[in-house]
Amino acid sequence: MASILPPAERRSVVLVATYTALSLLLLVIGDHLPVAWTRGVGAYLFEPFDRVVLTGDRLFAAWRESNELHRRITQLELDNQRLRSEGAENRRLRALLELPEWHGLPLRPVEVLALGGDPMPTSATLSAGARAGVRPGDALVTADGLVGRVTEVWPRLSRAALLTDPNLAIACEVESTGVNGILRFTLAPSPRLLMTAVPLSDTVTIGQRIVTSELSLRFPRGIPVGRVVRLHRDASGLVQEVEVAPSAQLSRLRHAFVAPGPEPLAPGEPLRPRLSPEPGRITPLPAARAEAAGRQARLAAESAARRVATRDSALAARRAAAAARADSLRRAGR
């Protein structure tokens, strides 16, 4: 039959028979072959090809990453140039408007040694104190934004109240529109940051960024605080309540920076405008002090008169009761 087939097909039949014989041979003696030696030989033979393939893959990845880095560097250079031109324009405009020049904040790095508060942290113990230049009233910030305010200072340590402290109030504003409000942490009906005292006529939208206001006497202006996540009216329906998500992760604080607060006012210098809900010490004027004293005197006189009237009525009641008792005894004696 092989002589009948053409030469090409005869070669195919020989190859198929050879492969079949090799397959049967491997099935019979495959378990007795030195597998480790065979693998070593294969690795030695194919190692140059693996190196070529890996080198080509790394070169392609490096080329692709280089193109991405060049694109990012070009974009950052353009953004940097734009910010430089806008900064120069801003300085010129502030000079024309006779506004004070903006200065950056000097930052002092500190380590957060401990967090206090339950169920969420409300205070932080810092690794720097008075010897490092930390003062009560300094702002505590991270790369993400405002964290809190230094309240107590010791020689080597200090303590800061975090944004989750209900006693901490911050004068804030919407960065893009300048809408002002007071930011506080409330526990009821659920724990959240609320910016209150926002009139209904002011437009606030979800996603806008909240920063510290220049009206604040406690914090430097322009520090990021968070973003608007929800809007609703307060219980009275007269003002808005803006729920804010903080920029910084308060439960994961490890390192932070202390920024000095606004400089204290010089003696005789008029107070800057203050939002009325913001707590702070207010020095009363002489006329207001006199009016308050007169009001207290009137209240004291009215209270004394009420006490005298109450005492007289009680005495009259006791006398009437005694007279009624005596009258009943006389009648009983008769």
C-alpha positions as CSV (number, residue, x, y, z in Angstrom):
1,M,0.0,0.0,0.0
2,A,2.9,2.3,0.7
3,S,4.1,1.9,-2.9
4,I,0.7,2.9,-4.1
5,L,0.6,6.2,-2.1
6,P,2.4,9.3,-3.5
7,P,5.8,10.2,-1.9
8,A,4.4,13.1,0.1
9,E,1.7,11.0,1.7
10,R,4.2,8.2,2.4
11,R,6.3,10.7,4.4
12,S,3.2,11.7,6.4
13,V,2.4,8.1,7.2
14,V,6.0,7.6,8.4
15,L,5.8,10.7,10.7
16,V,2.4,9.6,12.1
17,A,3.8,6.1,12.8
18,T,6.9,7.6,14.4
19,Y,4.9,9.9,16.7
20,T,2.6,7.1,17.7
21,A,5.5,4.9,18.6
22,L,7.1,7.7,20.7
23,S,3.8,8.3,22.5
24,L,3.4,4.6,23.3
25,L,7.0,4.5,24.5
26,L,6.5,7.6,26.8
27,L,3.3,6.0,28.2
28,V,5.2,2.9,29.1
29,I,8.5,4.3,30.5
30,G,7.4,7.9,31.3
31,D,7.3,7.2,35.1
32,H,10.9,6.1,35.1
33,L,12.3,9.1,33.3
34,P,14.4,11.7,35.3
35,V,11.9,14.5,35.4
36,A,14.1,17.0,37.4
37,W,16.9,16.5,34.9
38,T,14.5,17.0,32.0
39,R,13.2,20.2,33.5
40,G,16.7,21.5,34.2
41,V,17.6,20.9,30.6
42,G,14.4,22.7,29.4
43,A,15.0,25.6,31.7
44,Y,18.6,26.0,30.5
45,L,17.6,25.8,26.8
46,F,14.7,28.3,27.1
47,E,16.2,30.7,29.6
48,P,17.7,33.0,26.9
49,F,14.2,33.3,25.3
50,D,12.6,34.1,28.7
51,R,15.2,36.9,29.2
52,V,14.5,38.4,25.8
53,V,10.7,38.3,26.4
54,L,11.0,39.8,29.9
55,T,13.4,42.5,28.7
56,G,11.0,43.4,25.9
57,D,8.0,43.5,28.3
58,R,9.9,45.8,30.8
59,L,11.1,48.1,28.0
60,F,7.5,48.4,26.7
61,A,6.2,49.1,30.3
62,A,9.0,51.7,30.8
63,W,8.2,53.4,27.5
64,R,4.5,53.6,28.4
65,E,5.2,54.9,31.9
66,S,7.7,57.4,30.5
67,N,5.1,58.8,28.1
68,E,2.6,59.1,31.0
69,L,5.1,60.9,33.2
70,H,6.0,63.3,30.4
71,R,2.3,64.0,29.9
72,R,1.8,64.7,33.6
73,I,4.9,66.8,33.9
74,T,3.8,68.9,30.9
75,Q,0.3,69.3,32.5
76,L,1.8,70.3,35.9
77,E,4.1,72.8,34.2
78,L,1.1,74.4,32.5
79,D,-0.9,74.4,35.7
80,N,2.1,75.9,37.6
81,Q,2.5,78.7,35.0
82,R,-1.2,79.4,35.1
83,L,-1.1,79.6,39.0
84,R,1.9,81.9,38.8
85,S,0.2,84.3,36.5
86,E,-3.0,84.2,38.5
87,G,-1.0,84.8,41.7
88,A,0.7,87.8,40.2
89,E,-2.7,89.1,39.0
90,N,-4.1,88.5,42.5
91,R,-1.3,90.5,44.1
92,R,-1.8,93.4,41.7
93,L,-5.6,93.5,42.3
94,R,-5.1,93.3,46.1
95,A,-2.6,96.2,45.9
96,L,-5.1,98.2,43.8
97,L,-7.9,97.5,46.3
98,E,-5.6,98.2,49.3
99,L,-6.2,94.8,50.7
100,P,-3.6,93.1,53.0
101,E,-1.3,90.6,51.3
102,W,-1.9,87.0,51.9
103,H,0.9,85.2,53.7
104,G,1.4,81.4,54.0
105,L,1.0,79.7,57.3
106,P,4.1,78.5,59.1
107,L,3.5,74.8,60.0
108,R,5.0,72.9,62.9
109,P,4.9,69.1,62.6
110,V,3.6,67.2,65.6
111,E,2.8,63.5,66.3
112,V,-0.6,62.5,67.6
113,L,0.2,60.4,70.7
114,A,-3.4,59.5,71.7
115,L,-7.0,60.1,70.8
116,G,-9.7,60.7,73.5
117,G,-13.4,60.3,73.4
118,D,-16.1,57.7,73.0
119,P,-17.5,56.5,70.7
120,M,-15.7,58.9,68.4
121,P,-12.5,60.9,69.2
122,T,-13.1,64.4,70.4
123,S,-9.6,65.3,71.5
124,A,-6.0,64.5,70.6
125,T,-2.8,64.6,72.7
126,L,0.1,66.1,70.7
127,S,3.9,65.5,71.0
128,A,4.8,69.2,71.2
129,G,4.2,71.8,73.8
130,A,5.2,75.3,75.0
131,R,8.9,74.6,74.5
132,A,8.3,73.9,70.8
133,G,6.3,77.1,70.4
134,V,2.8,75.7,70.6
135,R,0.2,78.1,72.1
136,P,-3.4,77.7,73.1
137,G,-5.6,78.7,70.2
138,D,-3.3,77.4,67.4
139,A,-5.0,75.5,64.6
140,L,-4.3,71.7,64.1
141,V,-4.3,70.8,60.4
142,T,-3.3,67.9,58.2
143,A,-2.6,67.7,54.5
144,D,-6.4,67.2,54.0
145,G,-7.6,70.2,56.0
146,L,-8.6,71.4,59.5
147,V,-8.6,68.9,62.3
148,G,-9.1,71.0,65.5
149,R,-7.7,73.7,67.8
150,V,-5.1,73.5,70.6
151,T,-6.9,74.1,74.0
152,E,-4.3,73.1,76.6
153,V,-0.5,73.4,76.5
154,W,2.2,71.9,78.8
155,P,6.0,72.2,78.5
156,R,6.4,69.1,76.3
157,L,2.8,68.1,75.4
158,S,-0.4,69.7,74.4
159,R,-4.1,68.8,73.8
160,A,-6.3,69.8,71.0
161,A,-10.1,69.7,70.6
162,L,-11.1,68.0,67.4
163,L,-14.0,69.0,65.0
164,T,-16.1,66.3,66.7
165,D,-16.1,68.3,70.0
166,P,-19.5,69.9,70.4
167,N,-18.0,72.8,72.3
168,L,-15.9,73.9,69.3
169,A,-17.5,76.5,66.9
170,I,-15.8,77.6,63.7
171,A,-16.8,80.5,61.5
172,C,-16.7,79.0,57.9
173,E,-17.7,80.0,54.4
174,V,-18.4,78.4,51.1
175,E,-15.2,78.8,49.1
176,S,-16.8,79.6,45.8
177,T,-19.6,81.9,46.9
178,G,-18.5,83.3,50.3
179,V,-21.7,82.2,52.1
180,N,-20.9,82.4,55.8
181,G,-22.1,80.2,58.7
182,I,-21.1,78.6,62.0
183,L,-19.8,75.0,61.9
184,R,-20.6,72.8,64.9
185,F,-20.7,69.1,65.7
186,T,-24.1,67.8,66.9
187,L,-25.0,64.4,68.3
188,A,-28.8,64.5,67.8
189,P,-30.5,63.1,65.9
190,S,-27.3,61.6,64.5
191,P,-23.6,62.6,64.8
192,R,-22.7,65.1,62.1
193,L,-21.0,68.4,61.3
194,L,-23.6,71.2,60.7
195,M,-23.0,74.7,59.3
196,T,-25.8,76.7,60.8
197,A,-27.0,80.4,60.6
198,V,-27.1,80.2,56.8
199,P,-30.0,82.3,55.4
200,L,-32.5,80.7,53.1
201,S,-31.7,83.3,50.4
202,D,-28.1,82.1,50.2
203,T,-27.5,79.5,47.5
204,V,-25.5,76.4,48.7
205,T,-25.1,73.3,46.5
206,I,-23.9,69.8,47.3
207,G,-20.3,69.2,46.6
208,Q,-19.1,72.8,47.4
209,R,-16.0,73.1,49.6
210,I,-16.1,74.7,53.0
211,V,-13.2,76.7,54.3
212,T,-12.5,78.8,57.4
213,S,-13.7,82.4,57.2
214,E,-11.8,85.6,57.6
215,L,-14.5,86.6,60.1
216,S,-13.2,84.0,62.5
217,L,-11.1,85.3,65.5
218,R,-9.9,81.8,66.2
219,F,-8.7,80.2,62.9
220,P,-6.7,81.5,60.0
221,R,-8.8,81.9,56.9
222,G,-8.8,79.6,53.9
223,I,-8.1,76.3,55.6
224,P,-10.2,73.5,54.0
225,V,-12.8,72.0,56.4
226,G,-14.9,69.7,54.3
227,R,-17.5,69.5,51.5
228,V,-21.3,69.9,51.5
229,V,-23.1,66.6,51.5
230,R,-26.7,67.4,52.5
231,L,-29.0,70.5,52.8
232,H,-32.2,71.0,54.8
233,R,-34.0,73.6,57.0
234,D,-33.7,73.9,60.7
235,A,-36.6,73.2,63.1
236,S,-37.8,76.8,62.9
237,G,-37.7,76.8,59.1
238,L,-36.0,80.2,59.0
239,V,-32.4,79.2,58.1
240,Q,-30.6,76.4,56.4
241,E,-28.6,73.7,58.0
242,V,-25.7,72.5,55.8
243,E,-24.3,69.0,56.6
244,V,-20.6,68.9,56.0
245,A,-18.3,65.8,55.5
246,P,-14.9,66.6,57.0
247,S,-11.9,66.5,54.7
248,A,-9.6,64.8,57.3
249,Q,-10.0,61.4,58.7
250,L,-10.3,62.2,62.4
251,S,-10.1,58.6,63.6
252,R,-6.9,57.8,61.7
253,L,-4.7,60.7,62.9
254,R,-1.0,59.9,63.3
255,H,0.8,63.1,62.2
256,A,-0.4,66.6,61.9
257,F,0.7,70.2,61.8
258,V,0.2,73.1,64.2
259,A,-0.5,76.5,62.5
260,P,-0.5,79.7,64.6
261,G,-3.9,81.3,65.0
262,P,-4.7,84.9,64.2
263,E,-2.6,87.5,66.0
264,P,-4.2,88.9,69.1
265,L,-5.6,92.4,68.8
266,A,-3.5,95.3,70.1
267,P,-4.9,97.3,73.0
268,G,-7.4,99.8,71.6
269,E,-7.7,98.1,68.3
270,P,-11.4,97.7,67.2
271,L,-12.7,94.2,67.0
272,R,-13.1,92.7,63.5
273,P,-16.6,91.8,62.5
274,R,-17.9,88.7,64.2
275,L,-20.8,86.4,63.4
276,S,-23.2,86.7,66.3
277,P,-23.6,82.9,67.0
278,E,-19.8,82.6,67.4
279,P,-18.9,82.3,71.1
280,G,-16.4,84.7,72.4
281,R,-15.8,87.3,75.1
282,I,-17.6,90.6,74.4
283,T,-16.6,93.8,76.3
284,P,-19.8,95.7,77.2
285,L,-20.0,99.5,76.6
286,P,-20.6,101.8,79.6
287,A,-24.2,102.5,78.6
288,A,-24.9,98.8,78.1
289,R,-23.2,98.1,81.4
290,A,-25.4,100.7,83.2
291,E,-28.6,99.4,81.5
292,A,-27.7,95.8,82.5
293,A,-27.1,97.0,86.1
294,G,-30.4,98.8,86.2
295,R,-32.2,95.7,84.8
296,Q,-30.6,93.5,87.5
297,A,-31.6,96.0,90.2
298,R,-35.2,96.0,88.9
299,L,-35.3,92.2,88.8
300,A,-33.9,92.1,92.4
301,A,-36.5,94.6,93.6
302,E,-39.3,92.6,92.0
303,S,-38.0,89.4,93.5
304,A,-37.9,90.9,96.9
305,A,-41.4,92.3,96.6
306,R,-42.7,88.9,95.6
307,R,-41.0,87.3,98.6
308,V,-42.5,89.9,100.9
309,A,-46.0,89.4,99.4
310,T,-45.6,85.6,99.7
311,R,-44.5,85.9,103.3
312,D,-47.4,88.3,104.2
313,S,-50.0,86.0,102.5
314,A,-48.6,83.0,104.3
315,L,-48.8,84.9,107.7
316,A,-52.4,86.0,107.0
317,A,-53.3,82.4,106.1
318,R,-51.9,81.1,109.4
319,R,-53.7,83.8,111.4
320,A,-57.0,83.0,109.7
321,A,-56.5,79.3,110.4
322,A,-55.7,80.1,114.1
323,A,-58.8,82.2,114.4
324,A,-61.0,79.5,112.8
325,R,-59.5,76.9,115.2
326,A,-60.2,79.2,118.3
327,D,-63.7,79.8,117.1
328,S,-64.4,76.1,116.7
329,L,-63.1,75.5,120.2
330,R,-65.3,78.1,121.7
331,R,-68.3,76.6,120.0
332,A,-67.4,73.2,121.2
333,G,-67.1,74.6,124.8
334,R,-70.6,76.0,124.7
